[in-house]
């Protein structure tokens, strides 16, 4: 049993190295597809906003943050929505009122609404990569 595990380890490592080499190519593709886009991120944790903006910037996009009504008026969302391409909402860190307002506004303005499983950085990164894939495939 140990011998089989030993044999599998180099393959896993090799797979990670191939993924790491493919990542810069994916990043380049991501920048070209999301370049100049602006996204609204409603809710989440204030301590992560700078990191989330950095992730969006690495894809060539701008991230606008609204706290979902903690300190900012929820009505401000209505003023921001027309100027963005897509809205992200982490469903674990947003008020029901803010989420409902975002969904309604997205329908009204014809904007994409992307609910995120949680407010983590990796959740936003996955959503941006998925959005990039859909844009590059034309869906």
Backbone torsions as a table, in degrees:
resi	resn	phi	psi	omega
1	UNK	NA	-40.5	-179.7
2	UNK	-63.9	-39.1	-178.6
3	UNK	-61.7	-40.0	178.9
4	UNK	-64.4	-40.5	178.0
5	UNK	-64.7	-41.0	179.1
6	UNK	-60.8	-39.4	-179.6
7	UNK	-69.8	-33.2	-178.5
8	UNK	-74.2	-32.0	-176.8
9	UNK	-57.1	-47.9	179.2
10	UNK	-60.9	-35.0	179.2
11	UNK	-66.1	-42.0	177.6
12	UNK	-61.7	-45.1	-180.0
13	UNK	-62.6	-42.4	178.6
14	UNK	-62.0	-40.4	178.3
15	UNK	-61.8	-40.7	178.2
16	UNK	-65.0	-40.3	179.3
17	UNK	-64.2	-39.9	178.0
18	UNK	-65.2	-39.6	177.6
19	UNK	-64.7	-41.2	179.9
20	UNK	-63.4	-37.2	178.3
21	UNK	-72.1	-31.5	179.5
22	UNK	-76.7	-23.4	-176.6
23	UNK	-59.2	-45.1	178.6
24	UNK	-60.1	-36.2	177.9
25	UNK	-65.5	-40.1	178.2
26	UNK	-66.4	-39.1	178.2
27	UNK	-63.1	-41.4	179.3
28	UNK	-63.1	-41.3	178.1
29	UNK	-65.6	-38.3	-179.9
30	UNK	-63.6	-41.5	-179.4
31	UNK	-64.3	-40.2	-177.7
32	UNK	-69.7	-31.6	-178.1
33	UNK	-84.3	-32.3	-176.6
34	UNK	-106.6	1.8	-178.8
35	UNK	-56.1	128.1	175.8
36	UNK	80.3	-0.4	178.6
37	UNK	-80.3	154.2	174.9
38	UNK	-124.8	139.4	-176.3
39	UNK	-126.1	145.0	174.6
40	UNK	-104.6	130.6	177.8
41	UNK	-116.4	114.0	-175.9
42	UNK	-108.6	124.0	-179.8
43	UNK	96.0	-152.5	-179.6
44	UNK	85.4	-169.5	-178.1
45	UNK	-105.9	131.5	-178.6
46	UNK	-57.1	-34.9	-177.0
47	UNK	-67.6	-15.1	-177.8
48	UNK	-102.8	-3.8	-174.4
49	UNK	-58.1	-44.0	180.0
50	UNK	-61.5	-40.6	178.3
51	UNK	-65.9	-41.1	179.6
52	UNK	-64.3	-40.3	177.0
53	UNK	-63.5	-39.4	178.8
54	UNK	-63.1	-39.9	178.2
55	UNK	-63.3	-46.4	179.4
56	UNK	-63.3	-41.7	179.0
57	UNK	-62.7	-35.7	178.8
58	UNK	-65.0	-20.2	175.8
59	UNK	-96.7	4.5	179.2
60	UNK	81.1	15.4	-176.9
61	UNK	-112.4	165.8	177.1
62	UNK	-107.2	137.9	178.0
63	UNK	-115.3	122.6	175.6
64	UNK	-104.4	132.7	-177.2
65	UNK	-112.2	138.5	170.1
66	UNK	-126.7	132.6	-173.6
67	UNK	-74.7	-2.5	176.7
68	UNK	84.6	13.8	176.0
69	UNK	108.3	5.2	178.4
70	UNK	-69.6	-51.5	178.0
71	UNK	-120.8	-29.1	179.7
72	UNK	-92.6	146.9	177.9
73	UNK	-66.9	135.5	-179.8
74	UNK	-63.4	-28.8	-179.6
75	UNK	-64.1	-20.5	178.0
76	UNK	-62.8	-26.4	178.5
77	UNK	-57.2	-39.9	-179.8
78	UNK	-60.4	-30.4	-179.6
79	UNK	-82.1	-26.2	-178.4
80	UNK	-84.4	-37.3	-173.0
81	UNK	-50.4	-44.4	-177.6
82	UNK	-61.7	-22.3	-174.5
83	UNK	-95.4	-0.1	-178.6
84	UNK	-110.9	162.4	179.3
85	UNK	-91.4	-27.8	-172.8
86	UNK	-158.7	153.8	179.1
87	UNK	-124.1	131.6	176.1
88	UNK	-109.9	135.8	177.4
89	UNK	-134.4	115.3	173.5
90	UNK	-75.6	117.8	-170.7
91	UNK	-70.7	-12.9	178.9
92	UNK	-90.9	-10.2	-175.3
93	UNK	-134.6	53.0	179.5
94	UNK	-152.9	145.6	178.5
95	UNK	-75.9	155.4	178.6
96	UNK	-62.1	-38.4	-179.7
97	UNK	-63.1	-46.3	179.6
98	UNK	-64.6	-41.7	-179.5
99	UNK	-64.1	-43.8	178.8
100	UNK	-63.2	-41.9	179.0
101	UNK	-63.6	-40.7	179.1
102	UNK	-64.8	-46.6	-179.5
103	UNK	-60.9	-45.9	179.6
104	UNK	-62.8	-44.3	179.4
105	UNK	-65.0	-37.9	178.7
106	UNK	-64.2	-40.2	176.5
107	UNK	-64.8	-43.3	-178.4
108	UNK	-62.5	-43.9	-175.5
109	UNK	-95.4	-2.0	179.7
110	UNK	68.7	37.9	179.9
111	UNK	-100.3	151.0	177.2
112	UNK	-73.9	134.8	177.0
113	UNK	-113.2	122.0	-177.7
114	UNK	-121.7	103.2	174.9
115	UNK	-75.0	134.5	178.6
116	UNK	-103.5	143.2	-178.2
117	UNK	-57.3	-39.6	178.2
118	UNK	-155.0	179.7	-176.5
119	UNK	-89.0	21.9	-178.1
120	UNK	-78.0	159.4	177.3
121	UNK	-65.1	-39.4	-178.3
122	UNK	-66.8	-30.0	177.9
123	UNK	-65.0	-43.1	176.8
124	UNK	-66.7	-42.1	-179.9
125	UNK	-58.8	-45.4	178.2
126	UNK	-61.8	-42.1	-179.3
127	UNK	-64.2	-39.9	178.4
128	UNK	-67.0	-41.0	177.7
129	UNK	-63.9	-40.7	178.1
130	UNK	-64.9	-43.9	177.9
131	UNK	-61.6	-40.9	177.3
132	UNK	-61.9	-42.9	179.4
133	UNK	-62.4	-43.1	-179.8
134	UNK	-64.8	-38.4	179.6
135	UNK	-67.9	-40.4	-178.1
136	UNK	-72.4	-26.6	177.9
137	UNK	-90.1	-7.4	175.1
138	UNK	86.2	12.4	179.3
139	UNK	-89.6	NA	NA
